[in-house]
């Protein structure tokens, strides 16, 4: 009986903490939106519930719905590191060149910017 009571208290405690954190984050989003974006961009004020909706939407769009918290790119990083270590020097240089070509659009006329150029 005591063990069941312990787990019940633990679940209730985590639930209360989770709700408190969600409420705090919602309040922070609402406050920042209403203090910054209204003045800078002229958007409308939002309510607490709208702030929670924006928070949830941003989590879905930008953070995904991962089962794990933290280290989301660990598996991809390990795969890329292994792939890189197994490349020949020529393959590594070709890979670098491909990325330079992809990232070159920010330079002038396709060239990388020189020192002092803006």
C-alpha positions in Angstrom: 0.0 0.0 0.0 2.8 2.4 0.8 4.5 1.9 -2.5 1.3 2.7 -4.4 0.9 5.9 -2.4 4.6 6.9 -3.2 4.0 6.5 -7.0 0.7 8.4 -6.8 2.4 11.3 -5.0 5.2 11.3 -7.5 2.8 11.4 -10.5 0.8 14.2 -9.0 4.0 16.1 -8.2 5.3 15.7 -11.8 1.9 16.7 -13.2 1.8 19.9 -11.0 5.3 20.8 -12.0 4.6 20.2 -15.7 1.5 22.4 -15.5 3.4 25.1 -13.6 6.2 25.1 -16.2 3.7 25.2 -19.1 2.0 28.2 -17.4 5.2 30.0 -16.8 6.3 29.5 -20.5 2.9 30.6 -21.7 3.1 33.7 -19.6 6.7 34.4 -20.8 5.6 34.0 -24.5 2.5 36.2 -23.9 4.6 38.9 -22.2 7.3 39.0 -24.8 4.8 39.1 -27.6 2.8 41.8 -26.1 5.8 43.9 -25.0 8.0 43.5 -28.0 6.0 42.5 -31.1 3.1 44.9 -30.6 5.5 47.8 -30.4 7.9 46.7 -33.1 5.6 45.1 -35.7 2.2 46.5 -34.7 0.6 43.1 -34.3 -2.4 42.6 -32.0 -2.1 41.7 -28.3 -2.5 38.0 -27.5 -4.1 36.2 -24.5 -2.5 33.6 -22.3 -4.3 30.8 -24.1 -3.2 32.1 -27.5 0.4 32.2 -26.2 0.1 28.6 -25.1 -1.2 27.8 -28.6 1.8 29.6 -30.3 4.1 27.7 -27.9 2.6 24.4 -28.9 2.6 25.2 -32.6 6.2 26.3 -32.5 7.2 23.1 -30.7 5.4 21.0 -33.4 6.8 23.0 -36.4 10.4 23.6 -35.1 11.0 21.0 -32.5 9.0 18.1 -33.7 7.3 15.6 -31.4 10.3 13.6 -30.3 10.0 11.0 -27.6 13.4 11.8 -26.2 14.3 15.2 -24.8 17.8 16.6 -25.7 20.5 15.4 -28.1 18.1 15.1 -31.1 21.0 15.1 -33.6 23.2 12.6 -31.9 22.4 9.7 -34.3 22.8 11.8 -37.4 26.1 13.3 -36.1 27.4 9.8 -35.3 26.5 8.6 -38.9 28.2 11.6 -40.5 31.3 11.2 -38.4 31.6 7.5 -39.4 30.9 8.4 -43.0 33.6 11.1 -42.9 36.2 8.8 -41.3 35.6 6.2 -44.1 36.1 8.7 -46.9 39.3 8.9 -48.9 41.0 12.3 -49.1 39.7 12.8 -52.6 36.1 12.1 -51.4 36.5 14.5 -48.5 37.7 17.3 -50.9 34.8 16.6 -53.3 32.4 16.8 -50.3 33.9 20.1 -49.2 33.7 21.5 -52.7 30.1 20.5 -53.1 29.2 22.3 -49.8 31.2 25.4 -50.9 29.2 25.5 -54.1 25.9 25.1 -52.3 26.8 27.9 -49.8 28.3 30.3 -52.3 25.0 32.0 -53.0 25.7 34.5 -50.2 28.8 35.9 -51.9 29.0 38.5 -54.6 28.5 37.1 -58.1 29.0 33.6 -56.8 32.4 34.5 -55.2 33.2 34.2 -51.5 33.4 37.6 -49.8 36.9 39.0 -49.3 38.1 40.6 -46.1 36.6 44.0 -45.5 33.8 43.5 -48.1 30.3 44.0 -47.0 
